[in-house]
């Protein structure tokens, strides 16, 4: 017989409540013990696991970094070539629009006399586009309509030819009567083992093309039959 506190006889309801409370307390103790067991089994990385992870990361970086650099340099090479193609195109279009001569300055061979005399910048003139502007009094003066293309890290630009475009959009070298042809600009990078040059060509004084080639010295003077 259960005896209630104070010496009385416990009722059935009191006994039931006490037993329910005992069961809940036992359940809570079981959960607490299980959580303690889980917590004691958790641990961090061992030194061996950490060394293996670092070694794998180093291998991945050794493979990925050179490939990424190749992609970056190749994109810069193409961007530089596109800048000079854009300069040639603008010089041609401005000549047609104005029905007056324009000039794309070269690395050398820029006009020393005539309407464009001294118009090209002294420093980094290649790719600068000059147009002739007519004032109200009829005088003609050269005006820069496109600045020299930006420089790209790891990229070398050489042998950019100066070209004068007539009002019909046809290009000739300054002082020459023959239409411009063959190599116009040589853009390269020493960081690429293949496809390290972008060669810009012109045909019949008007048609512009770009060719990717693998060369260690210079672009071929004549456009190759096939480009890489």
Steps between C-alpha positions, in 0.01 A plus 500: 500500500634841406512760771460864413717772659375577853408139573178479291416235246577605147213503257513326163522832317797608709674170435437535124639850488811396690564207268452723191750748639748221569471375143557850355806554718642164387441596134677833545797326661517256206499786244766687695723196517462442124591864418803477726613187320464672160693805619785292631542323161532827294856603407693722252739414213808296570839629385514233230160601360604866495825421314316292241251785440781752454681268257188451287435877494860563391467253212175660383656848512808384310279375218243783498717813535706458176185424302324804642799722418502370142133590464555850642799577272321360195199722572727805536666417169165481324381820669810689385452378143134604511601850610718548191237352271253749650746785436540399135124471460435840657763668283334349192145596603598855598665552162186389319268699728700819463599431139844613605827329584566346841816353646568208732837566659758224497797401712712689246471650153247763600466804267768766543338738255159586360167526682591235759849627573573469872143389573593164654593495871870482575450234769317176407351627175401159356125460453412869545244611238527855360236671287512833315260760634396798287451828687253775407774693323580198285822407675567132557653363819562145627285380791535186708178297473629185670774471759775241486378156621569414865798287594452149635733336752710227338413612145741651245383705202746552213523594133174695488490664157381857452210516253318783325138434405346684205142623488414170329626307803811361328826483696848583381830549674588874530664618179411178315253451216458122530218370714608364838543124520649223717611543863367807683576421866682232700362434850664231714564355847806311617296326771315272257667191349249479211269746322722771646445755222205685352590630156282766337493505121342715231411416143430746216520795738171412663448142620627448857568156650662358812700179516619307807838337442781333695826681434797595715628788286242700304175458314531381138500792257236335286184364654522120549262279308372356829488662843511310826 
